Amino acid sequence: MLAYLFWHQAATDAPREAYEERLVSLHEALERAGARSATFRLQELPFRAQAGYEDWYLVEDWAALGTLNETAVSETAAAHRAVAELVGPGWGGVYAQLSGDPEPPLALRWAQKPRGESTDSFLARESPASAWQRQLVLGPAPEFCFGGGSASGRDRLWPRSR
């Protein structure tokens, strides 16, 4: 399982409510097209002391990531364009699931493996509920995402409940 994570902020002149409505509409459209996703409002981005949003797009493999990209600009083009009109800066990364449930964690923490420590040793020491490791960086993406921890400052906007 892979997850494309997209962190973003609304444009400075975009009303928060309108931005979030359009963001949820995009995720609803993606769900109707068969995609799995979630979006969260963050009090603080994991790499910058500013508020923003974090979208998770789950796919089975690298080929499915290409299909997701095509779906976003074809089948859900209107919803994608609507939120894109209000988006500000964005950053991304692709993560591979190492353990745990194949779902975006409600509560999580970000971590960087110490230099010189093996990944196996690091994961054994951390013993997270779930683990995702960065595969491809498209911005200042942290190396590991661990499920569990605190959900403080992290509000799920979509899906509404699971």
Beta strands, then each sheet from edge to edge (+ up, - down):
strand 1: 2-10
strand 2: 36-42
strand 3: 52-59
strand 4: 87-99
strand 5: 108-111
strand 6: 130-137
strand 7: 144-147
strand 8: 154-158
sheet 1: 5+ 7- 6+ 4- 1+ 3- 2+ 8-
end
